[in-house]
Amino acid sequence: MTISTTPSVGNGSLMIRGKAVLTGVPDNVIVTPAGSEAAFIGASSENSSSCHVFSLRILQGYRFTCLFRFKLWWMIPCFGELGGQVPAETQMLLLEVRDKSSVHEEITSNTEPNGGGETFYVLLLPILDGQFRASLQGTVTNELELNVESGDPNVETSLVMETVFMNSGGNPYNVLKDSIKMLANIKGTFNHIENKKVPEHVDWFGWSTWDAFYTRVTPEGIEEGLKSYADGGFAPKFLIIDDGWQNTIEELYEDDEEIPVKHTFVGRLVSLDENRKFKNFYSLQTICTNLQQFIKILKEKYAVRMIYTWHALVGYWGGVLPRSKVMRKYNPRLEFPMPSRSNVSHVICDTLVNVGKYGVGLIDPSKILSFYDDLHSYLASCGVDGVKVDVQNIVEMLGSGYGGRVEFSRQYQQALEESVDKNFKANNLISCMSLNTEYIYSSKVGAVARVSEDFMPNEPTFQTLHVAAVAFNSLLLGEIVVPDWDQFYSDHYTAYFHGAARALGGCSIYVSDRPGKHDFEVIKKLVLPDGSILRARKAGRPTRDCLFSDPVIDGKSLLKIWNVNNLTGIIGIFNCQRAGKWPPTPGAQYESPQGSADVLLSSRVSPSDVDSLEEIADEHWNGDCALYSFGSGSLSKMPRKGSFEVSLGTLKCEIYTVSPIRVFGDNIQFAPLGLVDMFNSGGAIKSLDCKKDSSGLMMAKIQVRGCGRFGAYSHRKPRSCAVDKKEKQFIYDAKEGLLTFKLDGDCNYKEIQIVY
């Protein structure tokens, strides 16, 4: 019997692949096919309104992972098995559907289910439907509810047809990828990451001024920092001049409801040029009059390739100053955000409180493109190469009177992308504080976005939360953008932990060290001497056996993250337990679920944790893999579905390079590992080719970039090794099959020749 894969409602149950995903589905819930395996979920109401809450009815019996906004700006994962455990503002819900009698396996097959008892995955994505935006939430009676809102009392409806997209399949990563591609084609309002131009900065080592100086950034501090990096041999090629360079005013407000009177300051943008800190200062013993001259010095003296500057989507945190002469041309006026019920259902930060009480100096949406064009053209004339645009989600609360949150947000976002493309001649944009569906499903061009709350060096309970959040958020965001996992301190007790995670993220790598406060031993595991990085090909995401376990507070689960390079996979194992709690709260006490001293946690690790291993192998793969442990420097060989146990303490991690073993000629087994002293060693390898030379000997040719210690698995000792046809001395460990030798010179591509 063939079981339909298209979602449908029958006998009050939402059925997919023969399983009842929701039961007791009300008659007003509408399911519309969207292709052969997917569907849209909508609903109708007897009354027209700008905000509806529809019950989709009972969700229970299946493990799930969801992504929800615990703040207006940021998203984190949540885990459960009951509808009541789905938080408000859920923007992705992924279910694991299997027979109750099935045993949870350590390693799950990649094959698609055939309608039998195999595991498959159901994805529910609340999306944008016309002028309305959807999210999911649970109730105490385990009902799954659909929250639909326009954000404008004048924009009403009684019928929504395409508010949730539903799809399923045997591979959770493929379900996500295929769903986003399908939605992009159907909706036409956004693009999949494969159809976007990725900015150059993601492949170069960077420095952000934020945690180094916060808003007290100065030209002198920037030069001091760049010099200290250069003195250590790792000069950043990418610089973000973060908040603190703009010409703003701090408006003073008095809150006389409190005794004594409390003063509140709200920052607003006054003009488009730089503030007085960046005018008429000394650089290189000469007077530097403005930002343009300063940027020229930075690029010439410190060889910085790209410089981005920060600004908020609405100009500054509190918008622009309406009474400013410069800003009058954009018709600004003071507007007061209107949070939805879901906006205030979780953590409310001080920023939201202040702008809610004192308003945002909002530019007329008909003038927003002109504002961005003027700002970006000025920055481009100063030599700025791109922008990091922050505080983006604020506009979702300002759509009343402007057609609602969806249309208003999209107008700002599209104007921003158009201006960036026009003025910087490249897609040099980092979006930040933008983790809402208005951004996700309106992102046509923007290719990089922050996927977690800030790295907060002084919050001990945030460190493991950060790594777990970026990995899980990348499940969804990684199909829309290159996820930005944020900066970190290289000189910090968690630096190795954060650095190892960034090596797996497929993300840009940048730090925010204070001048002179660096750990170059951590940096050199991530960055080549020319300032480039070994960036993995995909977004780093949790392995399949970690998708439905809480790696932060369940007291037993390790987090494993996987990614791939051209010829190798990479697996990172992280102990994120007992050092934080969802949702993160500044100043929270150290959490210890087990209430005892630090203990080791264990997990099984397998080559098949790299979900796309077949993509990077070829017809010569024999099914075995070489696994190189970064921490121990040891090499082992095992079949693809083999596994071994790893034990780690809190805030400890390990990385494994996984290289499929190819068999050539007379049973020559070979697997390149790359630069084995780098976290992501395989990121250095471009290609591999094995064939007989003119004398009849087998030769492996590997294209590799960078310098340092190159490693490979070889089941027999080679006759010789050469780099760019110059013979090299090598070390061969016959017990492990580890072949190593030194790559000298620059970081350009080199041809390695290994003869057998």
ABEGO torsion letter per residue (X at the ends): XBBBABBBBBGGBBBBGGBBABBGBBAABBBBBBEAABBBBBBBBABBBABBBBBAEBBBGBBBBBBBBABAABBBBBBEABAAABBBGBABBBBBBBBAABBBBABBBABBBAGBABBBBBBBBBBBBEABBBBBBBBAAGBBBBBBBAGBAABBBABBABABBBBBEABAAAAAAAAAAAAAAAAGABBBAAABBBBAAAABBBBBAAAAAEAABBAAAAAAAAAAAAAAGBBBABBBBBBGABBBBBBBBBBAABOBBBBBBBBBBABABBBAAABGBBBGGBBBABAAAAAAAAAAAAGBABBBBBBBAAGBAAEBBAABAAAAAAGBBBBBBBBBAAAAABBBBAAAAAAAAAEBBBBBAAAAAAAAAAAAAAAAAAGBAEBBBBGAAAAAAAABGAGEAAAAAAAAAAAAAAAAAAAAGBBBBBBBGABBAAAAAABAABABBBABBBBBAABAAAAAAAAAAAAAAAAAAAAABBBBAEBBBABBAAAAAAAAAAAAAGBBBBBABBBGBBBAAAAAAABBAAGBBBBBABBBBBBAAAAABBAAAAGABBBBBBBBBAABBBBBBBBABGAEBOBBBBGBBBBBAAGBBBBBBBBBBBAAABAAAAAABBAABAGBBBBBBAAAGBBBBBBAABBBBBBBBBGBBBBBBBBBBBBBEBGBBBBBAEBAABABAAAABABBBBBBBAAGBBBBBBBBBEBEBBBBBBABBBABBBBGGBBBBBBBBAAAGBBBBBBBEBABBBBBBBBX
